[in-house]
Amino acid sequence: MRHRNGGFKLGRNTSHRRALLRNLVTSIIINDRIETTLTKAKASRPLVEKMITLGKNGSVHARRQALAYLLTPQSVDRLFSTVAPRYATRNGGYSRIVRMGPRKGDSAEVAVIELLGAEQELSDKAAKREEVRAKRREELQKQLEAAEGNDPNSSAS
């Protein structure tokens, strides 16, 4: 019987599970959204909410606690300067889990865990990526045209 045995084991030992969850939480804070399995998303959600609550506190002690859990100083800076002020008037419920369906390789249930209110920032990032891709395509097209213009065999007939 599993009575009163809460939490997710995730098929890992304690240190591996703790490292996995720290990585997930750090990635969520840095990227605002990640795609992972449903169980990992459910396991990381309370930890993300706890980090945002620390960020809302804003004290030096809270920053040190966040630094002890998160893996990079950049993620702590982002948490306290960008993410936590976004939820200043909100009392909990900072994240959302959206099911995406089964993964092709192993049929694991995949979900996206994302921070609420980050849609504008995510769409800005996507627009910037699209601009960079368009610029690269134009440069490649110019290089191909220049290579075809210099090739003596292309119009020698």
PAPAFI-817064 format. One record per residue: residue number from 1; x negated, y negated, z of N, C-alpha, C, O, CB in turn. Coordinates in pm, 1 decimal, padded with zeros to 6 digits, always signed. Each point is the difference from the previous one (the first is absolute). Glycine has a CB too. Layout:
NUM  X  Y  Z  X  Y  Z  X  Y  Z  X  Y  Z  X  Y  Z
...
REM end
This chain:
1  -00082.9  +00119.1  +00000.0  +00082.9  -00119.1  +00000.0  -00087.0  -00125.0  +00000.0  -00108.5  -00002.7  +00058.1  +00289.7  +00127.6  +00062.7
2  -00129.8  -00230.0  -00188.7  -00073.6  -00126.0  -00010.8  +00061.7  -00108.7  +00086.8  -00019.0  -00118.0  -00029.2  -00047.2  +00180.5  -00202.7
3  +00136.6  -00028.9  +00333.7  +00069.7  -00101.5  +00077.4  -00097.2  -00102.8  +00056.8  -00100.3  +00034.5  +00062.5  +00276.8  +00133.0  -00006.9
4  -00144.5  -00293.6  -00078.5  -00075.1  -00115.3  +00051.8  -00143.4  -00008.3  -00052.1  -00083.9  -00066.5  +00060.8  +00224.6  +00079.8  +00141.5
5  -00168.9  +00051.8  -00311.5  -00130.9  -00012.5  -00064.1  +00015.4  -00095.5  -00118.6  +00022.7  +00043.3  -00113.0  -00093.7  +00192.9  +00185.3
6  +00058.7  -00364.5  -00045.9  +00020.4  -00099.8  -00102.9  -00124.9  -00022.6  -00082.6  -00108.2  +00047.4  +00034.7  +00277.7  -00153.9  +00109.5
7  -00154.0  +00033.6  -00253.9  -00113.1  -00036.7  -00084.1  -00019.9  +00096.2  -00114.7  +00061.5  +00106.5  -00006.2  -00166.7  -00209.7  +00202.9
8  +00018.1  +00063.4  -00287.3  -00029.1  +00077.5  -00119.4  -00141.8  +00054.7  +00009.7  -00093.6  -00075.0  +00027.5  +00253.0  -00065.6  -00165.0
9  -00175.9  +00270.3  +00115.3  -00133.8  +00060.5  +00002.8  -00071.9  -00017.0  -00133.4  -00122.5  -00011.4  -00003.3  +00203.9  +00177.3  +00171.8
10  -00006.4  -00167.8  -00278.2  -00052.9  -00020.1  -00135.0  -00100.5  +00106.4  -00041.3  -00079.0  -00022.5  -00091.7  +00115.3  -00219.2  +00123.2
11  -00034.9  +00356.3  +00033.7  -00088.6  +00109.5  -00037.7  -00146.5  -00030.1  +00022.2  -00085.1  +00053.3  -00071.2  +00253.0  +00011.6  -00093.6
12  -00199.2  -00148.3  +00260.9  -00137.9  -00041.7  +00023.3  -00029.5  +00004.7  +00148.9  +00090.6  -00001.0  +00083.3  -00086.6  -00145.5  -00288.6
13  -00134.0  +00151.7  +00237.2  -00036.0  -00009.5  +00141.6  +00007.3  -00146.6  +00043.4  +00023.9  -00088.2  -00082.4  -00174.2  +00293.4  +00064.7
14  +00130.1  -00230.3  +00144.7  +00026.1  -00131.9  +00056.0  -00085.9  -00108.8  -00062.7  +00051.4  -00106.0  -00035.8  +00012.0  +00217.1  +00246.7
15  -00192.4  -00086.8  -00224.8  -00088.5  -00103.6  -00052.4  +00029.0  -00028.6  -00147.2  -00002.8  -00115.1  -00043.5  -00172.4  +00185.1  +00208.2
16  +00203.1  +00035.7  -00240.8  +00031.6  -00018.8  -00141.8  +00131.5  -00075.9  -00015.4  +00011.2  -00088.3  -00085.0  -00134.8  +00300.2  +00027.8
17  +00221.7  -00178.1  +00138.1  +00130.3  -00066.3  -00005.7  -00013.3  -00147.5  +00037.5  +00060.3  -00086.2  -00063.9  +00053.5  +00303.9  +00120.1
18  -00192.5  -00246.6  +00047.0  -00018.8  -00138.6  +00042.8  -00071.2  -00081.0  -00108.5  +00036.5  -00114.7  -00026.0  -00045.2  +00190.5  +00266.2
19  -00092.5  -00016.7  -00303.2  -00070.8  -00068.8  -00108.8  +00092.2  -00024.4  -00118.4  -00003.0  -00107.4  -00060.1  -00211.3  +00213.1  +00133.7
20  +00296.0  -00007.1  -00107.3  +00094.0  -00013.6  -00111.1  +00097.9  -00114.5  +00025.9  +00023.7  -00082.7  -00088.1  -00044.9  +00329.0  +00040.2
21  +00077.4  -00251.2  +00167.2  +00097.1  -00104.0  +00031.8  -00064.5  -00138.2  +00006.5  +00061.9  -00098.9  -00039.4  +00070.9  +00268.5  +00164.7
22  -00254.9  -00177.3  -00076.7  -00070.5  -00128.4  +00001.0  -00024.0  -00048.8  -00142.1  +00015.6  -00118.7  -00028.5  -00125.4  +00179.6  +00245.8
23  +00071.7  +00030.9  -00307.1  -00018.5  -00036.3  -00140.3  +00130.1  -00048.0  -00062.7  +00001.2  -00100.3  -00071.3  -00186.2  +00266.8  +00055.4
24  +00294.6  -00095.6  +00042.1  +00129.0  -00038.7  -00056.3  +00042.8  -00138.0  +00049.3  +00042.5  -00084.1  -00079.2  +00021.2  +00325.9  +00065.3
25  -00074.6  -00264.7  +00143.2  +00042.9  -00127.6  +00057.0  -00085.3  -00114.2  -00055.1  +00052.7  -00106.1  -00033.6  +00024.1  +00224.1  +00242.8
26  -00207.0  -00097.0  -00218.5  -00087.9  -00102.1  -00055.7  +00037.2  -00030.3  -00144.5  +00003.4  -00116.4  -00039.9  -00187.0  +00191.1  +00193.3
27  +00211.6  +00029.1  -00232.7  +00036.7  -00020.0  -00139.9  +00133.2  -00072.7  -00013.7  +00016.0  -00084.0  -00088.5  -00142.7  +00290.4  +00030.2
28  +00221.2  -00174.9  +00144.3  +00130.3  -00067.3  -00006.4  -00016.3  -00148.7  +00030.5  +00061.7  -00083.8  -00065.8  +00054.9  +00297.1  +00134.5
29  -00197.8  -00246.1  +00029.1  -00017.9  -00140.2  +00036.2  -00073.7  -00075.7  -00109.8  +00030.7  -00116.3  -00026.2  -00032.9  +00180.4  +00268.4
30  -00094.1  +00000.1  -00306.4  -00075.4  -00067.0  -00105.4  +00082.7  -00013.5  -00127.6  +00000.3  -00106.2  -00062.4  -00212.1  +00195.8  +00160.9
31  +00282.6  +00017.8  -00138.3  +00067.7  +00001.9  -00130.5  +00149.3  -00027.2  +00005.6  +00062.0  -00016.2  -00105.1  -00233.1  +00174.9  +00034.8
32  +00231.2  -00164.3  +00187.7  +00143.2  -00021.1  +00019.3  +00086.3  +00117.5  -00043.9  +00118.6  +00003.0  +00032.9  -00162.4  -00242.3  -00062.9
33  -00010.3  +00334.8  -00041.9  +00079.2  +00113.5  -00048.0  -00094.5  +00112.3  -00040.0  -00100.9  -00023.0  -00066.6  +00286.6  -00130.4  -00013.4
34  -00151.5  +00277.0  +00122.0  -00076.1  +00115.9  -00044.9  +00095.8  +00113.4  -00031.9  +00112.8  +00004.3  +00049.1  -00311.7  -00074.1  +00089.7
35  +00152.0  +00160.6  -00221.2  +00077.0  +00118.3  -00036.2  -00065.0  +00120.2  +00066.9  -00119.5  +00024.3  -00017.2  +00192.0  -00126.1  -00205.1
36  +00006.2  +00176.7  +00298.4  -00051.4  +00114.2  +00074.9  +00113.4  +00099.8  +00018.0  +00110.0  -00020.5  -00051.4  -00282.2  -00123.3  +00171.7
37  +00146.0  +00250.7  -00048.3  +00108.0  +00096.3  +00023.5  +00097.1  -00057.5  +00103.0  -00034.9  -00088.5  +00078.1  -00119.0  +00283.2  -00132.7
38  +00274.0  -00143.4  +00052.9  +00104.7  -00050.9  +00087.6  -00038.1  +00016.5  +00146.9  +00022.6  -00090.6  +00080.3  +00147.5  +00145.3  -00255.6
39  -00227.5  +00059.7  +00210.9  -00035.0  +00024.5  +00139.7  -00110.5  -00093.7  +00047.1  +00005.2  -00049.8  +00112.4  +00062.2  +00288.5  -00140.6
40  -00167.3  -00263.2  -00056.1  -00106.1  -00093.3  +00037.2  +00054.7  -00141.8  +00013.8  -00042.1  -00075.1  +00088.0  -00125.8  +00220.1  -00205.6
41  +00261.2  -00180.9  +00031.0  +00061.6  -00133.1  +00009.1  +00076.5  -00014.1  +00130.8  -00008.5  -00103.1  +00066.7  +00026.3  +00092.2  -00317.2
42  +00057.3  +00115.2  +00287.3  +00076.1  -00005.0  +00124.1  -00091.6  -00003.3  +00121.6  +00032.2  -00062.5  +00101.0  +00153.4  +00184.9  -00213.7
43  -00300.2  -00054.7  +00103.0  -00094.1  +00001.5  +00112.3  -00071.5  -00133.9  +00014.8  -00031.6  -00040.8  +00111.8  +00000.5  +00286.7  -00144.8
44  +00005.1  -00314.9  -00078.0  -00075.8  -00124.6  +00006.4  +00088.1  -00121.8  +00028.2  -00051.0  -00104.3  +00040.8  -00111.9  +00205.5  -00198.4
45  +00292.2  -00089.7  +00136.7  +00088.6  -00115.0  +00017.9  -00005.7  -00060.9  +00140.2  -00014.2  -00121.8  +00010.9  +00160.8  +00223.2  -00181.5
46  -00136.2  -00022.2  +00279.5  -00006.1  -00062.8  +00132.2  -00133.5  -00066.9  +00028.0  -00005.6  -00099.6  +00072.1  +00166.6  +00268.9  +00006.3
47  -00268.2  -00115.7  -00134.4  -00132.0  -00058.6  +00021.9  -00013.0  -00134.0  -00072.5  -00059.9  -00093.8  +00052.4  -00036.8  +00324.4  -00026.8
48  +00153.1  -00239.0  -00146.1  -00001.6  -00126.4  -00074.3  +00079.6  -00105.6  +00076.5  -00042.8  -00114.6  +00013.0  +00021.3  +00239.3  -00232.7
49  +00137.1  -00084.1  +00269.5  +00084.2  -00094.1  +00074.0  -00071.9  -00048.0  +00126.3  +00010.9  -00116.8  +00037.5  +00196.4  +00230.3  -00127.0
50  -00280.2  -00023.8  +00154.3  -00074.0  -00037.2  +00120.7  -00110.6  -00100.0  -00033.4  -00022.7  -00094.6  +00075.4  +00073.6  +00319.7  +00025.6
51  -00120.3  -00204.7  -00214.2  -00105.2  -00093.5  -00040.5  +00057.8  -00137.7  -00031.2  -00060.2  -00101.6  +00034.6  -00073.2  +00293.4  -00125.3
52  +00249.4  -00196.0  +00025.6  +00061.4  -00129.0  -00031.9  +00043.4  -00070.4  +00128.4  -00010.3  -00122.2  +00010.5  +00087.7  +00211.3  -00233.8
53  -00029.3  -00012.9  +00319.9  +00036.2  -00059.1  +00129.1  -00122.5  -00058.2  +00068.2  +00007.8  -00107.0  +00060.2  +00181.2  +00269.7  -00037.5
54  -00302.5  -00093.5  -00031.3  -00125.0  -00055.8  +00053.4  -00036.0  -00129.4  -00072.9  -00043.4  -00097.4  +00061.4  -00036.1  +00329.4  -00001.4
55  +00098.4  -00231.0  -00192.0  -00029.7  -00119.6  -00079.2  +00088.6  -00116.6  +00038.0  -00045.2  -00114.5  +00000.5  -00027.9  +00260.6  -00186.0
56  +00198.5  -00118.8  +00217.5  +00091.0  -00106.8  +00041.8  -00039.5  -00057.6  +00135.4  +00021.8  -00118.2  +00026.4  +00161.1  +00227.7  -00156.2
57  -00241.3  -00025.4  +00215.7  -00047.6  -00046.9  +00129.9  -00109.2  -00104.5  -00019.6  +00004.9  -00107.6  +00059.5  +00051.8  +00330.1  +00045.2
58  -00154.8  -00190.6  -00188.0  -00100.6  -00097.6  -00039.5  -00109.8  -00028.0  +00100.8  -00085.4  -00084.6  -00026.4  +00261.1  -00012.0  -00105.3
59  -00177.4  +00163.4  +00245.2  -00103.3  -00027.2  +00099.8  -00130.7  +00068.6  -00038.1  -00003.8  +00084.9  -00089.0  +00180.2  -00107.1  +00266.4
60  -00282.2  -00016.2  -00108.9  -00130.7  +00060.9  -00025.0  +00004.6  +00148.3  +00036.7  -00058.7  +00083.2  -00069.3  -00057.2  -00304.4  +00113.1
61  +00184.7  +00253.8  +00063.8  +00011.3  +00139.4  +00041.5  +00073.5  +00082.5  -00106.1  -00039.1  +00113.1  -00028.6  +00038.5  -00185.7  +00269.9
62  +00106.4  +00016.4  -00299.3  +00074.6  +00069.8  -00104.8  -00087.4  +00019.3  -00123.1  +00005.2  +00104.9  -00064.3  +00210.0  -00201.9  +00150.5
63  -00296.0  -00004.2  -00119.5  -00090.8  +00012.7  -00114.6  -00102.5  +00109.6  +00024.3  -00033.7  +00074.7  -00091.8  +00064.9  -00317.8  +00039.6
64  -00080.7  +00253.5  +00173.9  -00097.7  +00104.9  +00031.1  +00064.9  +00137.7  -00004.1  -00062.1  +00096.6  -00044.3  -00066.0  -00258.6  +00186.4
65  +00252.7  +00171.6  -00096.2  +00070.6  +00127.7  -00008.1  +00020.8  +00041.1  -00145.0  -00018.2  +00116.8  -00034.3  +00132.2  -00166.1  +00251.7
66  -00076.2  -00044.9  -00302.5  +00019.3  +00029.4  -00141.8  -00132.1  +00039.1  -00065.1  -00004.6  +00091.0  -00082.7  +00197.9  -00251.0  +00075.3
67  -00300.0  +00091.5  +00044.8  -00132.5  +00031.0  -00055.2  -00046.1  +00138.5  +00042.6  -00072.9  +00066.3  -00073.8  +00016.5  -00309.7  +00075.5
68  +00098.1  +00288.0  +00117.0  -00037.2  +00133.6  +00046.5  +00071.9  +00107.7  -00080.3  -00050.2  +00112.0  -00010.2  +00009.9  -00204.2  +00239.7
69  +00156.8  +00061.4  -00287.0  +00076.0  +00101.3  -00073.5  -00021.7  -00010.9  -00150.5  -00024.1  +00100.9  -00066.3  +00194.2  -00102.5  +00248.4
70  -00161.7  -00119.4  -00236.7  -00017.1  -00018.3  -00143.9  -00146.4  +00017.5  -00037.0  -00089.2  -00020.7  +00082.3  +00286.4  -00135.6  -00089.7
71  -00220.7  +00194.8  -00117.8  -00134.9  +00039.9  -00039.6  -00088.0  -00114.6  -00047.9  -00122.4  +00008.5  +00009.8  +00219.0  +00208.2  -00069.0
72  -00037.0  -00323.3  +00007.7  -00081.9  -00107.2  -00055.3  +00035.1  -00133.6  +00065.3  +00115.9  -00023.7  +00033.8  -00132.7  +00148.9  -00251.6
73  -00080.8  -00211.1  +00235.4  +00029.4  -00133.9  +00052.4  +00090.2  -00080.9  -00094.5  +00077.0  -00084.9  +00044.9  -00297.6  +00089.7  +00073.9
74  +00210.6  +00022.0  -00250.1  +00085.2  -00070.4  -00096.1  +00147.4  +00031.4  +00023.7  +00085.9  -00087.1  -00013.7  -00272.5  +00093.0  -00153.4
75  +00215.2  +00119.4  +00202.8  +00139.5  +00037.0  +00025.3  +00052.6  -00069.5  +00125.7  +00117.0  -00037.9  +00005.4  -00156.2  +00260.3  -00116.7
76  -00046.1  -00239.2  +00211.6  +00041.9  -00070.4  +00121.2  +00026.8  -00147.1  -00031.7  +00099.1  -00056.7  +00046.1  -00233.5  +00216.7  +00096.4
77  +00045.9  -00221.6  -00221.2  +00020.7  -00139.9  -00038.8  +00130.3  -00016.1  -00078.2  +00075.7  -00094.2  +00023.4  -00324.9  +00059.5  -00029.2
78  +00274.9  +00126.3  -00086.5  +00123.2  -00005.9  -00079.4  +00121.7  +00020.9  +00088.8  +00102.3  -00066.0  -00018.2  -00226.5  +00150.6  -00182.7
79  +00113.8  +00006.5  +00296.6  +00111.0  +00025.9  +00091.7  +00037.2  -00126.7  +00078.2  +00117.6  -00035.0  +00009.3  -00191.2  +00275.6  +00009.8
80  -00026.5  -00308.7  +00036.6  +00028.0  -00114.5  +00085.6  +00029.1  -00127.2  -00078.6  +00071.7  -00087.0  +00049.4  -00216.6  +00190.5  +00121.5
81  +00091.0  -00116.7  -00292.8  +00019.7  -00124.8  -00074.0  +00115.8  +00005.3  -00099.1  +00064.3  -00102.3  -00024.0  -00305.9  +00061.8  +00049.7
82  +00269.8  +00156.8  -00083.8  +00100.3  +00008.8  -00106.7  +00120.7  +00083.3  +00039.4  +00113.9  -00045.0  -00012.7  -00296.8  +00019.7  -00151.1
83  +00158.6  +00146.1  +00211.2  +00109.4  +00095.3  +00020.4  +00084.9  -00036.5  +00121.2  +00122.2  -00008.7  -00011.6  -00262.6  +00186.2  -00093.2
84  +00079.2  -00198.7  +00219.5  +00077.1  -00025.2  +00122.1  +00081.7  -00129.1  -00005.4  +00114.4  +00001.6  +00045.5  -00289.1  +00122.4  +00078.1
85  +00123.5  -00235.9  -00176.3  +00083.3  -00120.8  -00006.7  +00123.9  +00017.2  -00087.8  +00099.2  -00070.5  +00018.3  -00305.2  -00062.4  +00017.6
86  +00200.8  +00225.4  -00130.1  +00114.5  +00027.2  -00086.1  +00120.3  +00048.5  +00081.8  +00114.9  -00021.6  -00038.5  -00272.5  +00077.2  -00149.7
87  +00129.9  +00010.1  +00301.2  +00106.4  +00059.1  +00081.4  +00015.8  -00071.9  +00133.7  +00041.2  +00061.7  +00098.3  -00085.4  +00158.0  -00208.1
88  +00012.7  -00347.2  +00115.1  +00002.9  -00073.6  +00126.0  +00139.7  -00002.4  +00062.4  +00012.4  +00001.6  +00122.4  -00200.9  -00141.2  -00206.7
89  +00292.2  +00135.8  +00003.3  +00135.9  -00009.4  +00053.3  +00071.3  +00134.2  +00002.5  +00118.0  +00006.5  +00034.4  -00108.8  -00238.8  -00118.2
90  -00077.7  +00337.4  +00048.6  +00062.4  +00131.9  -00011.0  -00040.0  +00087.6  +00118.7  -00117.0  +00003.3  +00038.3  +00117.3  -00022.8  -00290.0
91  +00096.5  +00090.3  +00309.7  -00028.4  +00086.2  +00113.8  -00002.9  +00146.2  -00043.1  +00096.3  +00073.3  +00022.6  +00010.6  -00240.5  +00131.2
92  -00214.0  +00208.9  -00214.2  -00014.3  +00140.0  -00039.9  +00055.0  +00026.2  -00138.8  +00060.9  -00087.6  -00061.3  -00046.7  +00151.3  +00299.6
93  -00036.0  +00057.7  -00287.5  +00047.3  +00037.8  -00132.6  -00075.9  -00071.4  -00109.3  +00060.4  -00063.0  -00086.8  +00162.8  +00105.5  +00182.8
94  -00356.3  -00033.5  -00093.0  -00082.5  -00073.3  -00094.4  -00029.6  +00079.9  -00126.7  -00050.5  -00055.9  -00097.3  -00048.9  -00064.2  +00289.9
95  +00129.7  +00249.3  -00192.9  -00036.9  +00084.3  -00114.2  +00120.7  +00076.2  -00051.6  +00102.1  +00012.7  +00067.5  -00334.5  +00009.3  +00022.9
96  +00217.6  +00028.1  -00212.2  +00105.1  +00076.0  -00066.4  -00063.9  +00122.4  -00064.2  -00110.2  -00008.0  -00054.2  +00249.4  -00201.4  +00012.3
97  -00069.8  +00322.5  +00048.2  -00045.0  +00122.5  -00065.4  +00101.2  +00033.8  -00108.7  +00119.1  +00015.1  +00027.2  -00235.9  +00069.5  +00184.3
98  +00068.3  -00072.8  -00334.6  +00085.8  +00031.6  -00114.1  -00045.3  +00133.8  -00057.4  -00116.5  +00015.9  -00036.4  +00156.5  -00263.0  -00015.2
99  +00050.9  +00342.1  +00043.6  -00033.5  +00130.7  -00055.7  -00012.2  -00010.5  -00151.5  +00080.8  -00064.8  -00066.5  +00037.7  +00180.8  +00257.1
100  -00222.7  -00049.7  -00243.8  -00026.0  -00006.3  -00144.4  +00027.5  +00132.4  -00070.9  -00001.4  +00005.0  -00123.0  -00169.7  -00178.8  +00169.2
101  +00195.8  +00280.2  +00028.4  +00024.1  +00129.6  -00060.8  -00120.4  +00090.5  +00015.4  -00099.0  -00038.1  +00062.5  +00254.5  -00068.2  -00224.5
102  -00147.9  +00226.1  +00105.5  -00110.3  +00095.4  +00016.4  -00120.5  -00034.3  -00087.7  +00014.6  -00050.7  -00111.2  +00153.8  +00225.6  +00166.5
103  -00287.2  -00146.3  -00003.1  -00123.7  -00018.8  -00073.9  -00014.9  +00113.2  -00099.6  +00041.9  +00112.2  +00028.4  -00148.9  -00232.0  +00166.3
104  +00048.9  +00093.7  -00309.9  -00006.2  +00098.7  -00106.5  -00088.8  +00119.5  +00035.9  +00035.5  +00114.2  -00029.1  +00002.9  -00298.6  -00133.4
105  -00152.7  +00159.1  +00225.1  -00096.0  +00107.5  +00023.6  +00044.6  +00102.6  +00101.8  -00005.4  +00120.1  -00026.2  -00167.5  -00280.1  -00032.0
106  +00217.7  +00112.9  +00176.5  +00031.6  +00093.4  +00107.8  +00143.5  -00014.7  +00050.6  +00037.3  +00061.8  +00099.7  -00277.2  -00066.9  -00035.5
107  +00319.9  -00075.8  -00132.3  +00140.9  -00020.0  +00033.2  +00019.9  -00056.6  +00140.6  +00104.1  +00021.7  +00062.1  -00049.3  +00165.8  -00215.7
108  -00155.0  -00259.9  +00203.4  +00014.9  -00065.8  +00130.2  +00088.6  -00122.9  -00015.9  -00006.2  -00068.8  -00101.9  -00221.3  +00152.1  +00177.1
109  +00308.9  -00110.5  +00024.5  +00088.3  -00116.4  -00003.7  -00084.0  -00126.4  +00014.1  -00065.2  -00019.9  +00102.5  +00257.0  +00154.0  -00004.4
110  -00190.8  -00220.2  -00201.0  -00081.2  -00120.5  -00002.1  +00087.7  -00118.9  +00038.2  +00116.9  -00006.8  -00037.9  -00269.8  +00104.7  -00140.0
111  +00095.6  -00191.0  +00252.9  +00071.3  -00120.0  +00040.0  -00094.2  -00119.8  -00008.6  -00122.2  +00014.3  +00005.1  +00273.9  +00120.6  +00146.5
112  -00092.9  -00251.2  -00164.4  -00074.8  -00124.9  +00003.6  +00032.9  -00067.2  +00131.8  +00117.2  -00019.5  +00032.3  -00116.0  -00006.1  -00286.6
113  -00103.1  -00009.9  +00330.4  +00021.4  -00078.3  +00121.4  -00052.6  -00140.0  -00028.6  -00114.4  -00017.8  -00041.8  +00095.6  +00222.5  +00196.2
114  +00104.6  -00303.3  -00131.1  -00035.4  -00137.2  -00033.8  +00046.3  -00093.4  +00110.0  +00093.2  +00029.3  +00074.8  -00078.3  +00023.1  -00319.7
115  -00082.4  -00165.0  +00252.3  +00037.6  -00102.8  +00096.2  +00110.5  -00085.0  -00060.7  -00005.6  -00035.0  -00117.9  -00227.3  +00032.3  +00218.5
116  +00333.3  -00030.4  -00020.3  +00109.8  -00082.5  -00048.1  -00048.8  -00142.5  -00025.3  -00088.6  -00049.5  +00069.7  +00254.0  +00192.3  +00056.5
117  -00108.4  -00206.4  -00223.9  -00034.8  -00138.2  -00029.6  -00127.4  -00015.6  -00079.5  -00045.9  -00112.4  -00020.2  +00161.1  +00052.0  +00225.2
118  -00173.6  +00169.1  -00250.5  -00125.3  -00008.0  -00076.1  +00025.4  +00007.5  -00149.8  -00095.0  +00008.2  -00077.9  -00025.7  +00096.4  +00269.8
119  +00246.8  -00107.4  -00234.1  +00033.1  +00017.5  -00141.7  -00061.2  -00110.8  -00085.8  -00052.4  +00026.4  -00108.1  +00265.7  +00087.3  +00175.0
120  -00206.4  -00238.0  -00018.1  -00054.2  -00112.4  -00075.9  -00150.9  +00015.2  -00019.3  -00051.9  -00020.5  -00109.7  +00234.2  -00127.3  +00199.9
121  -00251.2  +00183.6  +00016.9  -00144.6  +00016.2  -00007.3  -00038.1  +00115.3  -00093.0  -00095.4  -00010.5  -00077.0  +00075.8  -00081.1  +00309.8
122  +00095.2  +00202.1  -00225.1  -00027.8  +00114.1  -00086.7  +00025.3  -00033.6  -00146.4  -00075.5  +00044.0  -00086.7  +00135.0  +00109.0  +00274.4
123  +00045.4  -00230.2  -00217.1  +00028.1  -00036.1  -00139.2  -00106.4  -00096.1  -00052.2  -00034.0  +00004.9  -00118.3  +00280.9  +00027.8  +00157.8
124  -00300.0  -00119.8  +00046.0  -00108.8  -00088.2  -00041.5  -00124.3  +00080.9  -00035.8  -00066.2  -00027.7  -00100.0  +00157.9  -00154.4  +00246.6
125  -00123.4  +00283.0  -00063.7  -00115.5  +00085.9  -00028.4  +00019.4  +00073.8  -00131.8  -00093.8  +00011.8  -00078.7  +00052.1  +00015.2  +00325.0
126  +00163.2  +00022.9  -00271.1  +00027.3  +00072.5  -00124.2  -00013.0  -00092.7  -00120.5  -00050.4  +00042.0  -00104.1  +00204.0  +00113.3  +00228.4
127  -00109.8  -00279.3  -00112.6  -00011.6  -00096.1  -00109.9  -00146.7  -00029.6  -00031.0  -00038.9  -00009.0  -00116.4  +00259.9  -00091.7  +00181.7
128  -00301.9  +00085.7  +00039.8  -00142.5  -00024.4  -00020.6  -00066.2  +00118.2  -00070.3  -00081.4  -00017.8  -00090.6  +00078.2  -00127.8  +00294.7
129  +00039.7  +00267.6  -00160.6  -00055.6  +00120.0  -00065.1  +00037.9  +00005.0  -00146.3  -00082.3  +00035.9  -00084.2  +00092.6  +00086.2  +00300.7
130  +00113.2  -00157.6  -00248.1  +00045.3  +00002.8  -00138.5  -00074.0  -00103.5  -00084.9  -00031.6  +00026.2  -00116.0  +00256.3  +00052.7  +00194.3
131  -00252.2  -00196.1  -00021.0  -00077.3  -00101.0  -00072.4  -00140.7  +00049.9  -00030.7  -00050.7  -00020.4  -00110.3  +00184.5  -00159.5  +00221.7
132  -00196.9  +00245.1  -00014.3  -00134.9  +00052.6  -00020.1  +00001.0  +00107.3  -00108.1  -00088.5  +00003.5  -00085.5  +00031.0  -00053.8  +00325.4
133  +00158.0  +00138.1  -00236.0  +00010.1  +00105.3  -00102.1  +00020.4  -00058.8  -00138.8  -00059.8  +00047.6  -00096.4  +00154.2  +00106.7  +00268.3
134  -00011.5  -00256.5  -00183.4  +00024.0  -00063.7  -00129.7  -00128.3  -00063.0  -00052.5  -00029.7  +00008.4  -00119.2  +00269.1  -00051.8  +00182.9
135  -00315.2  -00019.7  +00025.3  -00126.3  -00061.8  -00040.6  -00097.9  +00105.9  -00049.2  -00068.6  -00020.2  -00100.2  +00104.9  -00165.0  +00266.2
136  -00043.0  +00299.1  -00095.0  -00089.4  +00108.8  -00041.9  +00041.6  +00055.4  -00136.0  -00084.7  +00028.1  -00084.8  +00042.4  +00029.3  +00325.8
137  +00173.9  -00041.8  -00261.3  +00048.2  +00049.9  -00129.3  -00039.6  -00093.4  -00113.7  -00042.6  +00045.5  -00106.2  +00234.4  +00064.9  +00222.7
138  -00177.6  -00242.7  -00094.1  -00038.4  -00096.7  -00102.4  -00148.8  +00008.9  -00031.8  -00039.3  -00003.9  -00116.6  +00223.5  -00146.4  +00193.2
139  -00267.3  +00162.3  +00027.7  -00143.9  +00010.2  -00021.4  -00035.3  +00126.1  -00077.2  -00083.6  -00003.9  -00090.3  +00045.1  -00124.3  +00300.6
140  +00101.3  +00240.1  -00175.7  -00025.3  +00123.6  -00073.5  +00044.2  -00011.3  -00145.1  -00067.5  +00050.1  -00089.9  +00094.5  +00077.9  +00301.9
141  +00086.3  -00193.7  -00235.1  +00048.6  -00017.6  -00136.7  -00097.6  -00084.2  -00081.2  -00026.4  +00030.7  -00116.2  +00263.2  -00011.8  +00197.4
142  -00290.7  -00125.1  -00021.0  -00098.8  -00083.3  -00068.5  -00125.8  +00079.3  -00031.5  -00056.6  -00013.5  -00108.5  +00147.3  -00188.0  +00224.8
143  -00135.1  +00284.6  -00021.3  -00118.9  +00081.4  -00022.3  +00023.5  +00099.3  -00112.7  -00088.4  +00021.5  -00082.9  +00025.3  -00047.0  +00323.7
144  +00181.0  +00086.1  -00244.9  +00031.1  +00094.5  -00107.8  +00003.7  -00070.2  -00135.4  -00051.7  +00052.5  -00098.5  +00182.4  +00087.2  +00260.6
145  -00070.3  -00257.4  -00167.4  +00004.1  -00075.4  -00125.5  -00139.3  -00040.3  -00045.1  -00031.4  +00004.8  -00118.9  +00258.0  -00088.4  +00179.3
146  -00309.9  +00043.8  +00035.0  -00136.9  -00037.9  -00034.3  -00078.6  +00121.2  -00048.0  -00080.2  -00011.1  -00092.7  +00088.6  -00174.7  +00261.1
147  +00013.5  +00301.2  -00106.3  -00070.3  +00120.6  -00041.8  +00046.1  +00044.7  -00138.4  -00081.7  +00045.4  -00080.1  +00057.2  +00022.2  +00320.3
148  +00152.5  -00079.7  -00269.4  +00050.6  +00038.2  -00132.8  -00050.9  -00098.0  -00106.6  -00025.6  +00040.5  -00113.4  +00232.4  +00061.2  +00219.9
149  -00221.6  -00227.9  -00071.8  -00050.5  -00100.9  -00095.1  -00147.2  +00022.3  -00031.5  -00042.8  -00030.1  -00111.4  +00210.1  -00133.9  +00199.2
150  -00246.7  +00215.8  +00006.0  -00143.3  +00022.5  -00020.4  -00029.5  +00136.2  -00062.1  -00111.8  +00022.5  -00046.3  +00067.7  -00171.2  +00240.1
151  +00140.3  +00239.4  -00196.0  -00022.0  +00136.2  -00049.5  -00004.1  -00001.4  -00152.9  +00100.5  -00033.8  -00062.6  +00015.0  +00131.8  +00266.7
152  -00230.4  -00061.8  -00267.4  -00010.1  -00004.5  -00146.4  +00081.7  +00110.7  -00066.6  +00036.0  -00016.1  -00116.6  -00264.0  -00083.4  +00140.4
153  +00258.6  +00207.5  +00040.8  +00072.4  +00111.2  -00061.1  +00151.6  -00021.0  -00000.9  +00070.7  +00072.9  -00069.5  -00255.2  +00076.3  +00143.2
154  +00235.1  -00244.7  +00000.0  +00144.9  -00015.0  +00013.6  +00063.2  -00051.7  -00128.4  +00110.2  +00043.9  -00032.7  -00140.6  -00086.1  +00276.6
155  -00033.0  -00049.7  -00320.1  +00060.2  -00053.8  -00121.7  -00097.0  +00010.3  -00117.7  +00002.0  -00086.6  -00087.5  +00137.5  -00069.9  +00226.5
156  -00220.9  +00255.6  -00143.8  -00103.5  +00014.8  -00103.8  +00056.2  +00064.2  -00126.0  -00068.9  -00001.6  -00102.0  -00104.4  +00021.0  +00280.8
157  +00292.8  +00036.6  -00178.8  +00054.6  +00069.1  -00116.8  +00034.8  -00096.3  -00102.0  +00047.9  +00037.9  -00106.9  +00036.1  +00140.8  +00242.4
REM end
